[in-house]
Amino acid sequence: MRSSNKVNSNSNLIDLQIDISAVARVQIRGVSHPPQIVLPIHNWEPKEEPTKEDDIGPLVEHIYEVSAI
């Protein structure tokens, strides 16, 4: 901690441990693209040595929005 005292801002440094807790009210909304995937996917086979994301399955994106209320 460094003092903000304009007269003597070169106070000795000290370490402090302070326990802090907080309470927040939030709203969480989300969407998936595509909204639904039916497994198993027709004619899809996994690759033995996957090198791309598509090699392990179709892309599914999840988008979340967190807002304080």
C-alpha positions in Angstrom: 0.0 0.0 0.0 1.4 3.4 -0.9 0.1 6.5 0.8 -1.6 9.2 -1.2 -0.7 11.8 1.3 0.6 14.8 -0.6 2.9 15.9 2.2 4.7 12.5 2.4 3.8 10.1 -0.4 7.0 8.0 0.3 5.5 6.1 3.2 6.8 2.6 4.0 5.2 -0.2 2.0 3.2 -2.8 3.8 1.5 -6.0 2.7 -2.2 -6.5 3.7 -4.5 -9.4 3.3 -8.1 -8.4 3.2 -11.1 -10.7 2.9 -13.7 -9.3 0.5 -17.0 -10.7 -0.5 -19.5 -9.3 -3.0 -23.1 -9.9 -3.9 -24.4 -9.2 -7.4 -27.6 -9.6 -9.2 -27.1 -10.7 -12.8 -29.1 -11.8 -15.8 -27.6 -14.5 -18.1 -28.9 -15.1 -21.6 -27.5 -17.5 -24.1 -28.0 -18.9 -27.6 -26.4 -21.8 -29.5 -25.6 -22.0 -33.2 -26.9 -24.2 -34.6 -29.8 -24.4 -32.1 -29.9 -28.2 -32.3 -27.7 -31.0 -33.5 -29.1 -34.6 -33.8 -26.6 -37.2 -33.2 -25.3 -39.5 -34.7 -24.8 -37.3 -37.8 -25.6 -39.2 -41.0 -22.5 -40.5 -42.9 -20.0 -38.8 -40.5 -17.0 -40.7 -39.3 -14.3 -39.3 -36.9 -10.7 -39.0 -38.3 -8.0 -41.1 -36.7 -5.6 -38.2 -36.6 -7.7 -35.0 -36.4 -6.0 -31.9 -37.6 -9.0 -29.5 -37.9 -12.0 -28.9 -35.6 -14.4 -30.3 -38.2 -12.4 -33.6 -37.9 -13.8 -34.2 -34.4 -17.4 -33.1 -35.1 -19.5 -30.2 -36.3 -19.0 -26.7 -34.9 -21.4 -25.6 -32.2 -21.0 -22.1 -30.8 -22.5 -21.0 -27.5 -22.8 -17.2 -27.0 -23.6 -15.9 -23.5 -24.5 -12.4 -22.3 -24.1 -11.5 -18.6 -25.7 -8.2 -17.5 -26.0 -6.6 -14.1 -29.6 -6.0 -13.0 
